[in-house]
Amino acid sequence: MIIIGGGLGGLSTGCYARMNGYRTRIFEMHEIPGGSCTGWDRSDFTFDWCVSWLLGNGPGNEMYRIWLELGALQGKEMRHFDVFNIVRGRDGRAVYFYSDPDRLEAHLLDLSPADAAPIREFCAGVRTFRKALAVYPFLKPVGLMGRLERWRMMASFVPYFATVRRSMAVLMTEYAQRFSDPLLREAFTFILYEKHPAFPVLPFHFQLASHANRSAGVPEGGSLGLARSIERRYLGLGGEITYNAKVEEILVERDHAVGVRLSDGREFRADMVVSAADGHTTVMKLLGGRYLNDTYRRLYTSLIDQPGQLSPGYVALFLGLRKPFPEGDPCTTYLLTEHQAAALTGMRCPSMNVHFRTRHYPEHAPPGSAVVFATYFSDIAPWRALHEGPEQRSRVRRGEELHTLPVRHGREYIAAKRRVRDGIVSFLDERFPGLKDAVAVADVSTPLTQVRYTGVRNGAFPGWNPFVEGAETMEKEINRSGPMLPGLSDFYLSGVWATIGGLIRAAAAGRHVVQFVCRDDGREFTAEVDRSAPPPTHLVIPVGRPPQRSRPAGDTAPGAVESTGTGALT
């Protein structure tokens, strides 16, 4: 088996293929594993781009089993915060979205007693989802379930059916309109850091319930550490991986996938090929647009470029600070004025998410220092309008072809990145005096950065945007026909473009595709937990003293809430 792409989807596919006796080789165009699950060093700081929470990193659900099979968590400390996110309004008030639904309910009622009905309904939904997570299916794809298995799966959801149905039927943007308090009305749409207009209430319930169950924290070592752990598992199982290897074509003979051709002209043959690379690149470039039925043709020639169908890209600013700033919270979404947002190129809505990243990963900075990670959703089009030259280019360095080296985007692009950096630093310096003077190193990434490193279309991680037409169409096709393309044998799709969601979905996709491979080969699928290291440990970290209602003072807006949190790790 040849696997295209060494992100989590490709690594997972390789691990499960090796567990089932297949010889495997992964080709990855970057120098490191992980794809979008990555981080990099600047000076003596590590900038972690991806994992702000990891679904399934605690027991009591099938997601956890997958991570243990992949060796992703063993021997590590899982860190959980008692607050998932803080949303700070333009008037200085703040909403703390506690993981515990009882604490969340008490806090929200304290903020707005008049909104008791929607508050209690939402928190009751979180409590129900805490129980439903135990039966949520991840280990076997729906397309391989028999009729009896499907009935059993549906029966396990009967106690939670009414809540799940209601949470699917209402968009969060609609639900939030039930609140009379203007801050709650806006803050609820930002629970998941950014505003997701197409999301129903379900993912908000699912996420907070996972946090409440201590199954959505962050793993020691961060994103690249997670990828390295799965890489180690894969290599330990006897798999091969080749870096700096960019696949340019999937070789096909008599409608059978038989290998790949790399950018340097070398060809490699195999009995089957699995692509965990960007979906559009796979079907339209590597396969030349062949083997598309009406559904896939519409997905990759029409729907993919319609607004809202792909997950939005990110602009991210990293700051390495020579001061610790212990008052900085792990995660805060700031609602911005139009004036504050004006300097931030590509911003989709006036908000910004700020992590004091060393609260998540203290190992990523020297003692007495800190890392800040500030992000906002951004379309790629404004950045493309500014850039010059190619978005990605392969070059030979010291006799080796490399594919993710920096490219020149021109003065206007660089100036826009500088405005982003200066604007965010000034914003944070007003809230954390002395931050600007403490900056030792800064780094800005845009959706074009994501294209350069991973080749993902429009910088859209993780692929199709959930709960919209493209994602639902793809999911129905996969459930009906499996992760294959019509008319092409010995070829499979894996990774986030063959599913919907983030890292756990990419990891589960690797398990699922190998289950289809085993079915097609008449083999019984098998998987086992990695026993080479002890199970992970868990640490719960309080974010700070709960905010108390107080009388407005000075120029504080009426009904404002003062928050005094130490923010210290304990």
Backbone torsions as a table, in degrees:
resi	resn	phi	psi	omega
1	MET	NA	126.4	169.8
2	ILE	-98.7	133.7	180.0
3	ILE	-118.5	126.6	179.7
4	ILE	-95.5	115.8	177.7
5	GLY	106.4	126.1	-179.5
6	GLY	-107.5	28.9	169.1
7	GLY	-74.4	-171.5	-177.1
8	LEU	-63.2	-34.0	177.8
9	GLY	-64.6	-44.0	179.1
10	GLY	-68.6	-42.9	178.6
11	LEU	-62.9	-42.9	178.6
12	SER	-62.6	-44.9	177.5
13	THR	-57.0	-43.6	179.3
14	GLY	-63.2	-42.3	179.5
15	CYS	-60.7	-49.4	-177.1
16	TYR	-70.5	-32.4	175.5
17	ALA	-63.7	-42.9	178.0
18	ARG	-65.0	-38.8	177.8
19	MET	-61.0	-22.6	-177.5
20	ASN	-109.4	17.4	168.6
21	GLY	89.2	9.0	179.1
22	TYR	-89.8	136.1	171.4
23	ARG	-76.6	133.6	-171.3
24	THR	-133.0	149.8	171.3
25	ARG	-142.8	124.6	178.1
26	ILE	-97.5	134.9	171.8
27	PHE	-110.7	120.7	-177.6
28	GLU	-125.6	130.1	-175.3
29	MET	-75.6	-21.1	179.8
30	HIS	-85.6	176.3	179.1
31	GLU	-89.9	-8.0	-175.3
32	ILE	-136.3	161.9	177.5
33	PRO	-82.1	170.8	168.8
34	GLY	112.4	-26.9	-176.4
35	GLY	59.5	-121.8	179.6
36	SER	-74.2	-15.9	176.9
37	CYS	-84.9	83.3	-166.3
38	THR	-145.8	172.6	173.9
39	GLY	-160.5	167.4	-179.7
40	TRP	-151.0	160.1	-177.9
41	ASP	-96.4	139.0	169.8
42	ARG	-134.8	117.7	-174.1
43	SER	56.8	-129.3	179.6
44	ASP	-103.8	25.5	175.8
45	PHE	-113.0	151.5	170.6
46	THR	-111.8	127.4	179.3
47	PHE	-101.6	112.6	-175.8
48	ASP	-97.1	116.4	-170.2
49	TRP	-88.2	-22.7	-161.7
50	CYS	-113.4	-70.3	-162.4
51	VAL	-78.2	107.3	169.4
52	SER	-102.3	-19.4	166.2
53	TRP	-156.8	151.5	-178.1
54	LEU	-126.6	103.3	179.6
55	LEU	-60.6	131.8	177.0
56	GLY	89.4	13.4	-177.8
57	ASN	-87.3	14.2	172.6
58	GLY	-137.7	162.3	-173.1
59	PRO	-73.4	172.4	176.4
60	GLY	98.3	14.9	-179.6
61	ASN	-159.4	162.7	-177.2
62	GLU	-72.9	-22.2	177.8
63	MET	-60.1	-40.4	-178.0
64	TYR	-60.7	-40.1	179.5
65	ARG	-59.3	-41.6	-179.2
66	ILE	-62.7	-47.4	179.1
67	TRP	-59.9	-37.3	179.3
68	LEU	-70.8	-36.0	176.0
69	GLU	-63.8	-32.3	-179.2
70	LEU	-87.6	-1.0	179.7
71	GLY	66.7	25.9	-172.2
72	ALA	-79.1	-28.9	-169.5
73	LEU	-113.6	-18.0	-171.4
74	GLN	-57.6	138.1	176.7
75	GLY	75.7	6.0	-176.9
76	LYS	-111.0	161.0	172.9
77	GLU	-94.0	127.3	174.6
78	MET	-95.1	126.1	-175.4
79	ARG	-107.6	127.1	-178.1
80	HIS	-122.2	139.1	175.9
81	PHE	-105.8	148.1	179.6
82	ASP	-80.3	-6.1	172.7
83	VAL	-123.3	126.4	179.9
84	PHE	-75.1	-46.0	-179.2
85	ASN	-156.7	150.5	173.2
86	ILE	-114.3	127.9	175.9
87	VAL	-107.4	119.0	-178.8
88	ARG	-106.5	123.6	-178.2
89	GLY	-79.2	171.5	-179.5
90	ARG	-70.5	-18.6	-178.9
91	ASP	-93.6	7.0	178.4
92	GLY	93.8	-10.2	178.0
93	ARG	-76.0	160.8	-177.5
94	ALA	-140.9	144.0	173.7
95	VAL	-115.2	123.3	178.1
96	TYR	-97.0	115.5	177.9
97	PHE	-91.6	88.4	-178.9
98	TYR	-68.3	148.3	176.5
99	SER	-67.7	-40.9	-178.6
100	ASP	-74.3	119.0	-177.3
101	PRO	-63.3	-27.2	177.6
102	ASP	-68.6	-45.7	177.2
103	ARG	-65.1	-40.0	179.2
104	LEU	-61.5	-46.1	-179.4
105	GLU	-61.4	-45.2	180.0
106	ALA	-61.9	-42.0	-179.5
107	HIS	-65.3	-45.9	-178.4
108	LEU	-65.8	-38.9	177.2
109	LEU	-65.6	-34.5	176.6
110	ASP	-65.3	-37.0	178.3
111	LEU	-70.6	-41.2	-173.8
112	SER	-149.4	84.0	178.6
113	PRO	-58.2	-27.6	-178.4
114	ALA	-67.3	-17.7	-178.5
115	ASP	-101.0	30.0	-175.2
116	ALA	-57.9	-40.5	-174.8
117	ALA	-63.8	-55.3	179.8
118	PRO	-67.8	-29.6	177.6
119	ILE	-64.2	-49.9	-177.8
120	ARG	-65.7	-36.9	178.7
121	GLU	-65.1	-44.4	-179.2
122	PHE	-64.1	-46.1	-178.3
123	CYS	-67.7	-32.9	174.3
124	ALA	-63.3	-36.9	176.8
125	GLY	-63.3	-40.3	177.2
126	VAL	-61.9	-42.1	179.0
127	ARG	-61.6	-41.5	179.1
128	THR	-64.9	-42.3	-179.3
129	PHE	-66.4	-28.6	175.9
130	ARG	-57.4	-36.1	178.4
131	LYS	-80.7	-38.4	-176.0
132	ALA	-66.5	-26.1	-179.1
133	LEU	-58.5	-29.1	-177.6
134	ALA	-66.1	-23.7	-177.4
135	VAL	-111.1	4.1	-178.7
136	TYR	-70.1	126.1	-171.9
137	PRO	-82.2	130.6	174.7
138	PHE	-133.2	-22.6	-168.7
139	LEU	-78.4	-24.9	-177.0
140	LYS	-133.8	133.4	-179.6
141	PRO	-68.9	146.2	-179.4
142	VAL	-59.1	-34.7	-178.3
143	GLY	-64.8	-15.2	177.8
144	LEU	-106.1	1.2	179.1
145	MET	-81.8	135.0	171.8
146	GLY	-74.6	173.8	-177.7
147	ARG	-59.9	-41.2	-179.3
148	LEU	-66.0	-40.9	178.7
149	GLU	-62.8	-40.3	179.1
150	ARG	-65.2	-40.5	178.1
151	TRP	-63.9	-41.2	178.2
152	ARG	-63.7	-41.5	178.5
153	MET	-61.2	-45.9	-179.8
154	MET	-65.7	-37.2	179.8
155	ALA	-64.5	-33.7	-179.8
156	SER	-66.3	-20.4	179.7
157	PHE	-92.4	-3.3	-176.1
158	VAL	-54.3	-44.4	-179.5
159	PRO	-63.5	-18.8	-174.7
160	TYR	-114.4	5.4	-169.2
161	PHE	-60.4	-45.1	-176.0
162	ALA	-61.6	-43.8	-179.6
163	THR	-67.4	-43.7	180.0
164	VAL	-62.6	-43.1	-179.5
165	ARG	-62.7	-45.3	179.7
166	ARG	-63.2	-39.8	-177.2
167	SER	-70.5	-22.3	176.4
168	MET	-84.1	-24.5	-171.0
169	ALA	-84.9	-15.4	-173.8
170	VAL	-122.7	127.9	173.2
171	LEU	-68.6	146.4	178.0
172	MET	-63.0	-34.7	177.6
173	THR	-60.9	-31.5	176.9
174	GLU	-78.8	-44.0	179.9
175	TYR	-58.8	-41.5	-176.4
176	ALA	-63.4	-23.3	179.8
177	GLN	-69.2	-11.3	178.5
178	ARG	-73.6	-17.9	-178.0
179	PHE	-80.2	135.8	176.1
180	SER	-82.1	-29.5	179.0
181	ASP	-72.6	124.3	-175.3
182	PRO	-64.3	-32.7	179.2
183	LEU	-69.1	-44.9	178.2
184	LEU	-62.4	-38.7	-178.7
185	ARG	-59.4	-36.5	179.3
186	GLU	-88.1	-40.3	-173.5
187	ALA	-63.4	-34.8	-177.5
188	PHE	-62.4	-29.4	178.9
189	THR	-76.0	-8.9	-179.0
190	PHE	-112.7	15.8	179.4
191	ILE	-55.3	-43.5	-177.8
192	LEU	-88.1	40.9	173.0
193	TYR	78.3	-52.4	-179.0
194	GLU	-120.9	168.5	179.7
195	LYS	-85.5	126.7	-179.9
196	HIS	-117.3	90.8	-172.8
197	PRO	-60.0	-27.4	-175.6
198	ALA	-92.0	-1.5	-175.2
199	PHE	-82.0	128.9	168.6
200	PRO	-74.2	-176.2	-178.8
201	VAL	-68.9	-25.7	-172.9
202	LEU	-51.1	-53.1	-177.7
203	PRO	-63.2	-26.2	176.5
204	PHE	-69.6	-44.2	174.0
205	HIS	-61.3	-46.3	-176.8
206	PHE	-60.2	-45.7	-176.5
207	GLN	-66.8	-49.3	-179.1
208	LEU	-65.6	-35.7	177.1
209	ALA	-64.8	-40.7	177.4
210	SER	-62.4	-41.7	176.7
211	HIS	-63.0	-43.4	-179.7
212	ALA	-62.6	-31.5	179.1
213	ASN	-85.2	7.3	-178.0
214	ARG	57.7	44.0	-179.8
215	SER	-132.4	32.2	176.8
216	ALA	-156.3	45.0	176.5
217	GLY	-91.8	-155.5	178.6
218	VAL	-121.3	145.8	-178.0
219	PRO	-91.3	138.1	173.9
220	GLU	-49.8	136.0	-179.2
221	GLY	96.1	-17.6	174.2
222	GLY	75.1	-162.1	-170.2
223	SER	-66.6	-52.7	179.6
224	LEU	-65.8	-33.8	175.3
225	GLY	-61.9	-38.7	176.5
226	LEU	-62.7	-47.2	179.6
227	ALA	-63.2	-40.1	179.1
228	ARG	-63.5	-36.4	179.1
229	SER	-64.7	-41.5	178.8
230	ILE	-71.1	-36.8	174.0
231	GLU	-58.5	-43.7	179.8
232	ARG	-62.6	-41.0	176.8
233	ARG	-61.2	-45.2	-178.5
234	TYR	-62.4	-47.1	179.7
235	LEU	-66.3	-36.3	177.7
236	GLY	-64.8	-26.3	176.7
237	LEU	-83.1	-1.7	177.0
238	GLY	97.6	12.2	178.8
239	GLY	-79.0	160.7	177.1
240	GLU	-114.4	147.4	175.4
241	ILE	-140.5	136.1	179.4
242	THR	-119.5	119.8	179.2
243	TYR	-92.8	168.7	-176.6
244	ASN	54.5	38.3	-177.6
245	ALA	-127.5	104.5	-176.6
246	LYS	-100.2	119.9	179.0
247	VAL	-78.2	128.8	179.2
248	GLU	-105.6	-21.9	-177.6
249	GLU	-156.1	140.7	168.9
250	ILE	-92.6	122.3	-176.8
251	LEU	-78.5	131.8	-177.7
252	VAL	-130.2	131.9	174.8
253	GLU	-132.5	124.2	-179.9
254	ARG	49.9	46.0	175.7
255	ASP	63.3	28.4	172.4
256	HIS	-122.2	132.4	172.6
257	ALA	-72.7	125.9	-173.7
258	VAL	-124.2	-0.9	179.4
259	GLY	159.6	-163.3	-178.5
260	VAL	-139.4	155.7	170.9
261	ARG	-116.0	129.4	-179.7
262	LEU	-87.2	169.8	-177.9
263	SER	-65.2	-22.3	178.7
264	ASP	-90.2	6.4	176.0
265	GLY	95.3	-13.6	-179.4
266	ARG	-69.0	146.0	177.6
267	GLU	-118.3	142.8	178.3
268	PHE	-131.4	133.5	-175.5
269	ARG	-103.9	152.0	178.9
270	ALA	-157.8	168.1	176.8
271	ASP	-78.7	-23.9	178.0
272	MET	-155.6	158.6	-179.8
273	VAL	-127.7	135.1	173.9
274	VAL	-121.2	128.2	176.6
275	SER	-105.1	117.8	171.4
276	ALA	-108.4	23.8	179.2
277	ALA	-90.8	-179.0	176.9
278	ASP	-50.7	132.9	-173.9
279	GLY	-63.7	-44.8	-179.0
280	HIS	-65.0	-43.6	177.5
281	THR	-59.5	-41.6	-177.5
282	THR	-61.8	-54.6	-170.9
283	VAL	-82.5	-30.3	-175.2
284	MET	-96.3	-28.7	-178.4
285	LYS	-106.1	-57.7	-175.0
286	LEU	-65.2	-30.3	178.4
287	LEU	-110.2	3.7	173.4
288	GLY	66.2	22.4	178.4
289	GLY	76.5	9.3	175.7
290	ARG	-83.5	168.7	173.4
291	TYR	61.5	41.1	176.4
292	LEU	-113.7	123.9	168.5
293	ASN	-80.9	-176.3	-177.0
294	ASP	-61.0	-36.4	-178.3
295	THR	-65.7	-52.2	-178.5
296	TYR	-66.7	-35.4	179.0
297	ARG	-63.1	-42.5	178.9
298	ARG	-67.7	-40.0	179.5
299	LEU	-58.7	-46.8	-168.7
300	TYR	-101.1	-1.6	174.9
301	THR	-119.0	-15.0	-176.2
302	SER	-128.6	-63.2	-174.2
303	LEU	-61.4	-37.6	-170.6
304	ILE	-60.0	-27.0	-177.8
305	ASP	-101.8	5.7	175.4
306	GLN	-80.6	142.0	-178.3
307	PRO	-55.6	134.3	175.1
308	GLY	87.6	-7.2	-177.1
309	GLN	-78.3	-34.4	177.1
310	LEU	-98.5	152.1	174.2
311	SER	-60.2	141.4	-178.5
312	PRO	-69.6	155.5	174.0
313	GLY	-80.5	174.8	-179.4
314	TYR	-122.1	145.5	158.9
315	VAL	-105.7	132.9	-177.1
316	ALA	-132.4	134.9	172.2
317	LEU	-113.8	126.1	172.6
318	PHE	-106.4	138.2	175.0
319	LEU	-128.3	125.8	169.4
320	GLY	-94.8	119.3	-172.7
321	LEU	-111.1	140.2	179.3
322	ARG	-88.5	17.0	173.8
323	LYS	-134.3	152.0	-173.9
324	PRO	-79.4	-29.2	-176.7
325	PHE	46.0	63.4	-177.7
326	PRO	-63.9	-17.5	179.0
327	GLU	-76.6	-9.3	179.8
328	GLY	-72.6	128.6	-179.6
329	ASP	-79.7	157.5	179.9
330	PRO	-57.9	-41.1	-175.1
331	CYS	-151.3	126.0	177.8
332	THR	-139.7	132.7	170.1
333	THR	-100.4	121.4	178.1
334	TYR	-98.7	127.0	173.0
335	LEU	-85.7	124.5	-171.2
336	LEU	-102.9	156.6	168.6
337	THR	-79.1	163.5	178.1
338	GLU	-61.5	-34.7	179.2
339	HIS	-65.5	-43.5	179.6
340	GLN	-64.1	-33.3	-176.9
341	ALA	-81.4	-15.6	-170.1
342	ALA	-61.3	-33.0	-175.9
343	ALA	-84.9	-3.6	-173.7
344	LEU	-100.0	98.7	-173.8
345	THR	-57.0	132.4	173.4
346	GLY	81.2	0.6	-175.1
347	MET	-61.1	128.5	-176.1
348	ARG	-83.1	-35.7	175.1
349	CYS	-146.1	151.6	-172.1
350	PRO	-74.0	79.8	177.0
351	SER	-155.6	158.4	-179.7
352	MET	-147.6	137.9	178.9
353	ASN	-102.4	129.3	-176.0
354	VAL	-123.4	122.6	174.8
355	HIS	-109.6	131.6	160.2
356	PHE	-85.6	91.9	-164.5
357	ARG	-64.2	-25.7	178.8
358	THR	-74.0	-8.9	167.2
359	ARG	-69.5	-34.8	176.4
360	HIS	-78.2	-45.9	-171.7
361	TYR	-131.6	77.5	-179.8
362	PRO	-60.6	-22.4	180.0
363	GLU	-72.0	-5.9	-176.3
364	HIS	-93.2	10.0	177.1
365	ALA	-152.2	152.8	178.0
366	PRO	-65.1	158.7	176.2
367	PRO	-55.8	141.6	178.8
368	GLY	79.0	14.8	179.8
369	SER	-134.3	-177.8	-176.9
370	ALA	-154.7	161.1	172.4
371	VAL	-122.9	131.1	173.6
372	VAL	-109.2	139.8	-179.5
373	PHE	-128.7	107.5	-178.6
374	ALA	-113.8	131.4	-174.6
375	THR	-136.0	157.4	166.8
376	TYR	-151.9	150.3	175.7
377	PHE	-63.9	138.1	-179.6
378	SER	-146.9	133.1	169.9
379	ASP	-70.6	154.3	-178.9
380	ILE	-81.5	-23.3	-173.0
381	ALA	-56.6	-45.8	179.6
382	PRO	-62.0	-31.7	178.4
383	TRP	-75.3	-37.1	176.2
384	ARG	-64.5	-34.3	179.9
385	ALA	-66.8	-22.7	-177.8
386	LEU	-93.9	-25.7	-169.3
387	HIS	-83.8	159.8	174.8
388	GLU	-123.0	155.2	174.3
389	GLY	77.8	-171.2	-176.7
390	PRO	-73.3	153.0	176.5
391	GLU	-82.6	-21.7	-178.6
392	GLN	-155.0	137.8	-179.1
393	ARG	-149.8	133.8	177.3
394	SER	-87.2	140.1	178.5
395	ARG	-141.4	153.2	178.6
396	VAL	-93.7	127.1	177.0
397	ARG	-132.1	124.1	-178.7
398	ARG	51.4	42.7	174.8
399	GLY	79.7	2.4	-178.4
400	GLU	-121.4	134.8	179.2
401	GLU	-79.6	126.0	-179.7
402	LEU	-118.8	148.6	-168.6
403	HIS	-122.7	-4.2	-175.9
404	THR	-123.9	20.5	-179.8
405	LEU	-68.8	156.8	179.3
406	PRO	-58.2	147.1	175.0
407	VAL	-122.5	153.0	-178.9
408	ARG	-82.9	120.5	-179.5
409	HIS	-104.3	-4.4	174.9
410	GLY	95.9	169.8	-172.4
411	ARG	-67.3	-42.7	-177.0
412	GLU	-63.4	-39.8	178.0
413	TYR	-63.6	-46.3	179.6
414	ILE	-63.0	-39.4	179.3
415	ALA	-64.8	-38.7	178.6
416	ALA	-65.5	-40.6	176.4
417	LYS	-63.3	-37.9	179.1
418	ARG	-65.9	-39.6	177.4
419	ARG	-63.6	-38.9	175.9
420	VAL	-60.7	-48.8	180.0
421	ARG	-59.2	-50.9	-175.8
422	ASP	-66.5	-38.7	-179.5
423	GLY	-65.1	-44.4	-179.3
424	ILE	-70.2	-40.5	178.6
425	VAL	-61.2	-43.0	178.8
426	SER	-63.6	-42.7	178.1
427	PHE	-58.9	-46.4	-178.1
428	LEU	-71.3	-33.8	-179.4
429	ASP	-64.6	-31.1	176.6
430	GLU	-67.1	-29.9	-177.4
431	ARG	-95.5	-24.8	178.5
432	PHE	-131.3	82.3	-175.2
433	PRO	-53.6	134.2	-178.9
434	GLY	94.9	-6.7	-177.6
435	LEU	-65.0	-42.2	-177.3
436	LYS	-59.0	-42.5	-179.1
437	ASP	-73.1	-15.8	-177.9
438	ALA	-90.4	-4.7	-176.6
439	VAL	-68.8	119.3	176.8
440	ALA	-98.3	-32.4	-179.3
441	VAL	-154.8	144.7	179.9
442	ALA	-136.1	149.7	-179.4
443	ASP	-148.0	132.4	179.4
444	VAL	-117.4	130.5	172.8
445	SER	-118.7	150.5	-178.8
446	THR	-127.5	175.6	174.1
447	PRO	-56.1	-29.2	176.9
448	LEU	-68.7	-29.6	174.4
449	THR	-63.1	-41.5	179.1
450	GLN	-64.3	-39.0	176.8
451	VAL	-62.0	-43.4	-177.0
452	ARG	-62.6	-42.0	-174.0
453	TYR	-84.1	-28.5	-173.3
454	THR	-123.9	-16.4	-176.7
455	GLY	75.9	6.9	-176.5
456	VAL	-68.5	140.4	-175.3
457	ARG	-63.9	126.6	176.4
458	ASN	57.7	20.9	-179.1
459	GLY	67.5	24.5	-171.6
460	ALA	-90.1	93.6	171.6
461	PHE	-107.2	128.7	8.4
462	PRO	-106.9	69.4	172.6
463	GLY	81.2	-133.2	-178.1
464	TRP	-62.4	137.6	176.8
465	ASN	-74.6	125.2	-178.5
466	PRO	-61.3	153.9	170.8
467	PHE	70.1	19.3	173.8
468	VAL	-123.3	175.4	-170.1
469	GLU	-59.2	-45.2	-178.0
470	GLY	-59.3	-47.7	-179.4
471	ALA	-64.5	-43.6	-179.1
472	GLU	-66.6	-37.3	177.6
473	THR	-64.9	-45.9	179.3
474	MET	-62.4	-43.0	-178.7
475	GLU	-62.5	-42.8	178.9
476	LYS	-63.2	-39.5	179.9
477	GLU	-65.5	-43.5	179.1
478	ILE	-64.8	-43.4	-179.9
479	ASN	-64.4	-33.5	-177.9
480	ARG	-80.2	-43.5	-170.4
481	SER	-118.6	-5.0	-177.2
482	GLY	85.0	176.0	-176.4
483	PRO	-83.1	53.3	-179.1
484	MET	-125.5	169.0	173.8
485	LEU	-110.1	142.0	-175.4
486	PRO	-64.7	130.8	175.7
487	GLY	86.4	-2.9	-179.2
488	LEU	-116.3	117.6	-179.0
489	SER	-90.5	156.1	174.7
490	ASP	62.5	28.8	176.6
491	PHE	-134.0	139.3	-178.5
492	TYR	-139.7	154.4	174.9
493	LEU	-104.6	144.2	177.4
494	SER	-144.4	178.2	177.5
495	GLY	82.0	-168.2	-172.1
496	VAL	-67.9	-19.4	179.5
497	TRP	-82.4	-4.0	175.9
498	ALA	-112.6	16.7	179.9
499	THR	-156.8	-167.4	-179.8
500	ILE	-132.8	121.4	175.3
501	GLY	129.4	-161.8	-171.2
502	GLY	-101.5	-136.9	-168.9
503	LEU	-64.8	-43.2	-178.5
504	ILE	-66.2	-32.7	176.6
505	ARG	-68.2	-39.0	176.8
506	ALA	-62.6	-43.4	179.4
507	ALA	-64.8	-42.7	179.1
508	ALA	-66.0	-33.7	179.5
509	ALA	-60.6	-37.5	177.0
510	GLY	-62.2	-41.3	176.9
511	ARG	-63.7	-44.4	-175.8
512	HIS	-66.0	-43.3	-176.8
513	VAL	-64.9	-35.9	178.4
514	VAL	-70.0	-30.2	173.6
515	GLN	-63.4	-38.6	175.6
516	PHE	-67.3	-41.2	178.5
517	VAL	-59.8	-46.0	179.7
518	CYS	-62.9	-40.1	176.4
519	ARG	-59.0	-45.7	-176.9
520	ASP	-68.1	-26.0	178.9
521	ASP	-94.2	-0.4	-179.4
522	GLY	71.5	26.6	178.7
523	ARG	-102.6	154.5	173.1
524	GLU	-88.1	123.1	-179.5
525	PHE	-68.5	141.1	177.1
526	THR	-140.3	149.7	177.1
527	ALA	-153.0	144.8	-179.2
528	GLU	-137.3	151.8	177.9
529	VAL	-71.2	141.3	176.2
530	ASP	-71.3	118.8	-177.8
531	ARG	-103.9	12.3	-174.1
532	SER	-78.2	-12.3	179.3
533	ALA	-141.9	159.2	-178.0
534	PRO	-69.4	159.9	178.1
535	PRO	-61.1	159.7	179.9
536	PRO	-69.3	157.4	172.4
537	THR	-104.6	166.5	-173.9
538	HIS	-131.9	137.0	178.9
539	LEU	-129.2	128.4	176.5
540	VAL	-101.1	125.9	-173.8
541	ILE	-114.1	117.2	176.0
542	PRO	-70.4	138.2	-177.9
543	VAL	-81.5	-34.6	-179.6
544	GLY	164.7	175.9	-179.9
545	ARG	-66.2	132.5	-179.8
546	PRO	-56.5	137.3	178.6
547	PRO	-66.4	143.7	-179.4
548	GLN	-112.6	146.6	175.9
549	ARG	-66.1	142.1	-180.0
550	SER	-147.0	161.0	177.3
551	ARG	-72.1	141.3	178.1
552	PRO	-63.9	145.8	-179.6
553	ALA	-138.2	148.9	177.7
554	GLY	59.3	-129.3	-178.1
555	ASP	-96.9	15.3	178.4
556	THR	-69.2	138.7	-176.7
557	ALA	-65.9	150.2	178.0
558	PRO	-55.7	138.4	179.9
559	GLY	78.1	10.1	-176.8
560	ALA	-67.0	155.9	178.0
561	VAL	-117.2	128.4	175.6
562	GLU	-91.7	136.4	179.7
563	SER	-119.3	128.4	176.5
564	THR	-127.7	90.7	-179.9
565	GLY	-112.8	133.8	179.3
566	THR	-68.6	-32.6	180.0
567	GLY	69.3	7.5	-174.7
568	ALA	-80.6	144.0	172.4
569	LEU	-69.2	130.9	178.0
570	THR	-133.7	NA	NA
